[in-house]
């Protein structure tokens, strides 16, 4: 018996724990399209089980919260970026006594 087979709309609804219409729309948004075996008894739309399981895993991973980026600590007092300083400002900074220097980033 092959391990990968096609499943019905009712089966995907059971995997998603929702109605068959919602499960079908969710798979459609995830890019998993069914094959159609045509009209008649025992026919209709079928989804490849491995594709459905991959979509479920992908949907779950996207729904997980992302870790927040660490913030840079706020410095007391002013801070000056050297790239934004003019040559005259840098010259003034160098000539000041060390204790009076603002924080440089």
C-alpha positions as a Markdown table, in Angstrom:
| # | Residue | x | y | z |
|---|---|---|---|---|
| 1 | Unk | 0.0 | 0.0 | 0.0 |
| 2 | Unk | 1.5 | 3.4 | -1.0 |
| 3 | Unk | 2.2 | 5.7 | 1.9 |
| 4 | Unk | 1.1 | 8.8 | 0.0 |
| 5 | Unk | -2.4 | 8.8 | -1.3 |
| 6 | Unk | -5.3 | 11.1 | -2.2 |
| 7 | Unk | -7.9 | 12.2 | 0.4 |
| 8 | Unk | -11.4 | 13.6 | 0.1 |
| 9 | Unk | -12.7 | 16.9 | 1.2 |
| 10 | Unk | -14.2 | 15.4 | 4.3 |
| 11 | Unk | -10.8 | 14.1 | 5.3 |
| 12 | Unk | -9.1 | 17.4 | 4.9 |
| 13 | Unk | -11.9 | 19.0 | 7.0 |
| 14 | Unk | -11.1 | 16.4 | 9.8 |
| 15 | Unk | -7.4 | 17.2 | 9.6 |
| 16 | Unk | -8.1 | 21.0 | 9.9 |
| 17 | Unk | -10.8 | 20.5 | 12.5 |
| 18 | Unk | -13.2 | 22.7 | 10.6 |
| 19 | Unk | -15.8 | 22.5 | 7.8 |
| 20 | Unk | -14.9 | 21.1 | 4.4 |
| 21 | Unk | -15.4 | 24.5 | 2.8 |
| 22 | Unk | -13.1 | 26.3 | 5.1 |
| 23 | Unk | -10.5 | 23.6 | 4.8 |
| 24 | Unk | -10.7 | 23.7 | 1.0 |
| 25 | Unk | -10.3 | 27.5 | 1.0 |
| 26 | Unk | -7.4 | 27.3 | 3.4 |
| 27 | Unk | -5.6 | 24.9 | 1.1 |
| 28 | Unk | -6.4 | 27.0 | -1.9 |
| 29 | Unk | -4.8 | 30.0 | -0.2 |
| 30 | Unk | -1.7 | 27.9 | 0.6 |
| 31 | Unk | -1.4 | 26.9 | -3.0 |
| 32 | Unk | -2.5 | 23.2 | -2.7 |
| 33 | Unk | -4.9 | 22.5 | -5.5 |
| 34 | Unk | -7.0 | 19.3 | -5.8 |
| 35 | Unk | -7.2 | 16.9 | -8.7 |
| 36 | Unk | -10.7 | 16.3 | -10.0 |
| 37 | Unk | -11.7 | 12.7 | -10.7 |
| 38 | Unk | -14.9 | 13.9 | -12.5 |
| 39 | Unk | -18.6 | 13.4 | -11.7 |
| 40 | Unk | -20.1 | 10.4 | -10.3 |
| 41 | Unk | -20.2 | 8.2 | -7.3 |
| 42 | Unk | -16.9 | 7.9 | -5.5 |
| 43 | Unk | -15.3 | 10.6 | -7.7 |
| 44 | Unk | -14.8 | 14.3 | -7.2 |
| 45 | Unk | -12.0 | 16.4 | -5.8 |
| 46 | Unk | -9.0 | 14.8 | -4.1 |
| 47 | Unk | -5.9 | 16.2 | -2.4 |
| 48 | Unk | -2.5 | 14.6 | -2.1 |
| 49 | Unk | -2.0 | 13.8 | 1.6 |
| 50 | Unk | 1.7 | 14.8 | 1.7 |
| 51 | Unk | 0.8 | 18.2 | 0.1 |
| 52 | Unk | -1.9 | 18.8 | 2.7 |
| 53 | Unk | 0.4 | 17.9 | 5.6 |
| 54 | Unk | 3.1 | 20.2 | 4.2 |
| 55 | Unk | 0.6 | 23.0 | 3.9 |
| 56 | Unk | -0.6 | 22.5 | 7.5 |
| 57 | Unk | 3.0 | 22.6 | 8.7 |
| 58 | Unk | 3.7 | 25.8 | 6.7 |
| 59 | Unk | 0.5 | 27.5 | 8.0 |
| 60 | Unk | 1.5 | 26.6 | 11.6 |
| 61 | Unk | 5.0 | 27.9 | 11.2 |
| 62 | Unk | 3.8 | 31.2 | 9.8 |
| 63 | Unk | 1.4 | 31.6 | 12.7 |
| 64 | Unk | 4.1 | 31.3 | 15.4 |
| 65 | Unk | 5.2 | 34.6 | 17.0 |
| 66 | Unk | 8.6 | 35.9 | 15.9 |
| 67 | Unk | 11.1 | 36.9 | 18.6 |
| 68 | Unk | 11.3 | 40.6 | 19.2 |
| 69 | Unk | 14.4 | 42.4 | 18.0 |
| 70 | Unk | 16.4 | 43.6 | 21.0 |
| 71 | Unk | 16.3 | 47.3 | 21.5 |
| 72 | Unk | 19.4 | 49.3 | 21.9 |
| 73 | Unk | 19.8 | 50.7 | 25.4 |
| 74 | Unk | 18.8 | 54.3 | 25.9 |
| 75 | Unk | 21.7 | 56.4 | 26.9 |
| 76 | Unk | 21.4 | 59.1 | 29.5 |
| 77 | Unk | 22.3 | 62.5 | 28.1 |
| 78 | Unk | 22.9 | 63.3 | 24.5 |
| 79 | Unk | 24.6 | 61.0 | 22.1 |
| 80 | Unk | 26.3 | 62.1 | 18.9 |
| 81 | Unk | 27.1 | 60.0 | 15.9 |
| 82 | Unk | 30.5 | 60.8 | 14.4 |
| 83 | Unk | 29.1 | 60.4 | 10.9 |
| 84 | Unk | 26.7 | 63.2 | 11.4 |
| 85 | Unk | 29.3 | 65.6 | 12.9 |
| 86 | Unk | 31.1 | 68.2 | 10.9 |
| 87 | Unk | 34.9 | 68.6 | 11.0 |
| 88 | Unk | 34.6 | 71.6 | 13.2 |
| 89 | Unk | 32.4 | 69.7 | 15.7 |
| 90 | Unk | 34.9 | 66.9 | 15.8 |
| 91 | Unk | 37.8 | 69.4 | 16.4 |
| 92 | Unk | 35.8 | 71.0 | 19.3 |
| 93 | Unk | 35.1 | 67.5 | 20.7 |
| 94 | Unk | 38.8 | 66.5 | 20.7 |
| 95 | Unk | 39.8 | 69.8 | 22.4 |
| 96 | Unk | 37.3 | 69.3 | 25.3 |
| 97 | Unk | 38.5 | 67.8 | 28.6 |
| 98 | Unk | 37.7 | 64.1 | 28.7 |
| 99 | Unk | 35.1 | 64.3 | 31.6 |
| 100 | Unk | 32.9 | 66.6 | 29.6 |
| 101 | Unk | 32.7 | 64.5 | 26.4 |
| 102 | Unk | 29.2 | 63.4 | 25.4 |
| 103 | Unk | 28.7 | 59.7 | 24.7 |
| 104 | Unk | 29.9 | 58.9 | 21.2 |
| 105 | Unk | 28.3 | 56.1 | 19.1 |
